[in-house]
Amino acid sequence: MKQPISPAFHLKLGVKKAMSTEYIWETFDGLWKALHRQGRRVEELESRVVELESRLAERAASLEERRTAAQPATAAAAEFPVERAA
């Protein structure tokens, strides 16, 4: 046989249920804000990576230009015999 549940129990259960719903929404709100904040950080980091990669490519191109500019001078020096250079 089932026992009747007292109104005090329902009242207590209702308050507890309302508190748990509030806690869930606060948790959800906190998670949503953290996710949004992390999303912005990811976007900032991605833009920084793109900037750094472009700077690296510029440096590599500059270094390659210096190497090609220096190679003809060393190639011309290599054509001279050692006896004549001394």
C-alpha positions, 0 to 999 in steps of 0.5 A: 500500500502506498502512503499519502505524501504530505504537502510539506514534502511537495513544498520541500521538493519544489524548492529543491527542484527550483534551486537545481533548475537555477543552478543548471541555468547558472552553470549553462550560462557560465559554460556559454560565456566561457565558450564564447570567451575561448572562441574569441581567444582562438580567433585571436590566436589564429590571426596571430599565427597567420601574421607570424607565418607571413612574416616567416615567409617574408624573411625566407624570401629575403634570405633567398634573395640575399643568397642568389645575390651572393652566389654570382660573386662567389661563382666569379671568384671560383673561376680564378685559379688559386695561383692568380688569386694569390 
